[in-house]
Amino acid sequence: MTSLFSQRKTRQNQPGRETDWKLIARLGGYAKRSRGILVISMILLIPLSLSGAIQPILIGQTISLIRGEPTYEFLGGMSQSEGLNLLAWLLLLTIIIRFIVQAGQGFLVQKVGQKITADIRNDLFHHVTSLAVRFFDRTPVGKLITRLTSDIDALGDVFSTGAIGIISDLFSIGVIAVTMFTLQWKLALMLVLSIFPVTAVIVYFQQQYRVANYKAREELSNLNSKLQENLTGINVVQLFRREEFNADLFRSNNNRYIKAVDKTIFYDSAVSATLEWIALVAIGAVLWFGGQQVVGGTLSFGVLSSFILFAQRLFDPLRQFADKFTAIQAGLTAIERINNLLSESVEIRDPEEHHRQYFTPQKTQSTGEIRFENIYFAYKQGENVLKDLNFTIHPGEKVALVGPTGAGKSSVIRLLCRLYEPNQGRILVDGIDIRDLAQAELRRHIGVILQDGFIFAGDVKSNISLGETYTMDEIRIVAEKTNIASFIEKLPQGYDTELRERGTNLSSGQKQLLAFARVAIRNPKILVLDEATANLDVITEALIQEALERLLEERTAIIIAHRLSTIKNVDKILVLKGGELVEFGSHEELIERQGVYARLYKLQMLGS
Ligand SMILES: Nc1ncnc2c1ncn2[C@@H]1O[C@H](COP(=O)(O)OP(=O)(O)OP(=O)(O)O)[C@@H](O)[C@H]1O
């Protein structure tokens, strides 16, 4: 995926590493996609700001006209009431222009904002689902959900609360400043200079707010991961009476979150209060300084009135900034956190197009061959869980992977499916290094049936097709083959029956049968069964065994089984111990050898 955010890896938990401008610039790529609307909304800023800057002048001229002070030339030849009428009409015109343009501009900016937010959400989802399993090993799901929902919402709020209008406010400040200088430079200079200390104070509070907000969002992520953990493991929580204990953990996390949020509220209020106070001081200064000039006869009362209005308008954008401050800061924190996630590099990538290989009958005489060559693999640096693995499984062979718990059986499968990369060595499928194959191509070739067949919320047929286009007939045939058709037909709506998330309305045996059908319909050359028959009762197991035998025909298969009685008929047995291949041969050969397998087998026979 080509995300518009850079691929540079950034460290997490460090607010303010990148400047806000850099973060905003990263949004630029997304904004470009809505270039047309953005240009129109920027052009609309011109009439909006001009009409806003003219209003104080018109009011000032009205006061000068009433008081008989000098006025602009265009009012020169008119009577007082004619001049007042004209000024009133002009004022009304500017009000109407502002009203229409402001509404239109606001609408367009929000539209762009929502488009940008939706694009980022899509990119983030795509990116997260492309990340290697290793990333998910170290990242709690709750944290990811916070990024995909709450952080994106915070970014969306910047647009929906109109906070993005700050750009037009800044433009207005510029127009007002220029207008003031053309009217009376001394008062203008005084007002413009007063902006600097205000900005310094705002920047200080803004930085503090930012740190506090980052912390608050981290705490929210933790809170969500706790929530997710408790909901996913609700059975264990209740069976082990962990409700109180977990509630305490949750409460203390919640308190930390509230404390962090309190800090953000403090800085938010501090900014509003400072701005309110400084705006009043500036108006006081205009009154004092300008008032003296009026008394001295160097300034008309009308111009002073204009400046009082200007003073208000000049601080208005800043005051608005204070109102929108929370949304903008939360938005920047969100961009930072989203950026961290989008910068997470995709560890397992498809090869370049020109270097990519495909499974074609021309290239591969045999189909379903698996070869591990000098494979070393570690989840954590320096702790090898697989060591110097070398073996070949020939096309059509059925091979069992056995060994004590933690020996590395599942890791072999994970490497074969390229969910992880080995640290050393290479894996060949049909003579092709799996790193030279597109992941989709490799995984189409391999059908995996895990212990717990995962069920998605949706109907039965979509749980078999999993988004691919199979006809109803194909689905029915495969269900027959895998002995699940009679069960499906007994369901209230047959193949259209809705299954709940994680298949809570199915038994584990039924889930397993569905997983069989799901793999069978894809007709893979290689089958991988990880304890696939572990969860079944005797009757279902018989059904499965029959379906399995049909499924195994003309396919290469790797079967992980703890119950050695189920794998006696396989062609070969690979025995792993401590990540090493210690024995390799048929059941009879290994029994004769009196080694690890023979001991394990004897123990199981005694047990049963
Ligand atoms: N995601 C992971 N991160 C770190 N270590 C892991 C991870 N998964 C497994 N391990 C470790 O790797 C080793 C091999 O695990 P693996 O799951 O391959 O064993 P296994 O033979 O399949 O075990 P079992 O029969 O109990 O399923 C174990 O010591 C395990 O603790």
The ligand as an SDF file (V2000), in Angstrom:
LIG
                    3D

 31 33  0  0  0  0  0  0  0  0999 V2000
    4.3390  -15.0640   19.3300 N   0  0  0  0  0  0  0  0  0  0  0  0
    5.3490  -15.5350   20.0500 C   0  0  0  0  0  0  0  0  0  0  0  0
    6.2450  -14.7050   20.6130 N   0  0  0  0  0  0  0  0  0  0  0  0
    7.2770  -15.1780   21.3380 C   0  0  0  0  0  0  0  0  0  0  0  0
    7.4950  -16.4820   21.5560 N   0  0  0  0  0  0  0  0  0  0  0  0
    6.6320  -17.3670   21.0300 C   0  0  0  0  0  0  0  0  0  0  0  0
    5.5130  -16.9400   20.2500 C   0  0  0  0  0  0  0  0  0  0  0  0
    4.8280  -18.0370   19.8520 N   0  0  0  0  0  0  0  0  0  0  0  0
    5.4950  -19.1230   20.3660 C   0  0  0  0  0  0  0  0  0  0  0  0
    6.5630  -18.7080   21.0560 N   0  0  0  0  0  0  0  0  0  0  0  0
    7.5490  -19.5900   21.7100 C   0  0  0  0  0  0  0  0  0  0  0  0
    8.1590  -20.3700   20.7100 O   0  0  0  0  0  0  0  0  0  0  0  0
    8.3380  -21.7060   21.1290 C   0  0  0  0  0  0  0  0  0  0  0  0
    7.7070  -22.6600   20.1360 C   0  0  0  0  0  0  0  0  0  0  0  0
    6.3040  -22.4140   20.1120 O   0  0  0  0  0  0  0  0  0  0  0  0
    5.3010  -23.1990   19.1530 P   0  0  0  0  0  0  0  0  0  0  0  0
    3.9570  -22.6050   19.3260 O   0  0  0  0  0  0  0  0  0  0  0  0
    5.8680  -23.2760   17.7960 O   0  0  0  0  0  0  0  0  0  0  0  0
    5.3660  -24.6560   19.8370 O   0  0  0  0  0  0  0  0  0  0  0  0
    4.4460  -25.9080   19.5830 P   0  0  0  0  0  0  0  0  0  0  0  0
    5.3640  -27.0660   19.4170 O   0  0  0  0  0  0  0  0  0  0  0  0
    3.4880  -25.6520   18.4860 O   0  0  0  0  0  0  0  0  0  0  0  0
    3.7110  -26.0030   20.9730 O   0  0  0  0  0  0  0  0  0  0  0  0
    2.2540  -26.6050   21.2890 P   0  0  0  0  0  0  0  0  0  0  0  0
    2.3280  -28.0590   21.0000 O   0  0  0  0  0  0  0  0  0  0  0  0
    2.0950  -26.3560   22.7360 O   0  0  0  0  0  0  0  0  0  0  0  0
    1.2690  -25.8790   20.4330 O   0  0  0  0  0  0  0  0  0  0  0  0
    7.7410  -21.7940   22.5180 C   0  0  0  0  0  0  0  0  0  0  0  0
    8.7870  -21.7600   23.4430 O   0  0  0  0  0  0  0  0  0  0  0  0
    6.8780  -20.5690   22.6520 C   0  0  0  0  0  0  0  0  0  0  0  0
    6.9160  -20.0780   23.9610 O   0  0  0  0  0  0  0  0  0  0  0  0
  1  2  1  0
  2  3  1  0
  2  7  2  0
  3  4  2  0
  4  5  1  0
  5  6  2  0
  6  7  1  0
  6 10  1  0
  7  8  1  0
  8  9  2  0
  9 10  1  0
 10 11  1  0
 11 12  1  0
 11 30  1  0
 12 13  1  0
 13 14  1  0
 13 28  1  0
 14 15  1  0
 15 16  1  0
 16 17  2  0
 16 18  1  0
 16 19  1  0
 19 20  1  0
 20 21  2  0
 20 22  1  0
 20 23  1  0
 23 24  1  0
 24 25  2  0
 24 26  1  0
 24 27  1  0
 28 29  1  0
 28 30  1  0
 30 31  1  0
M  END
$$$$
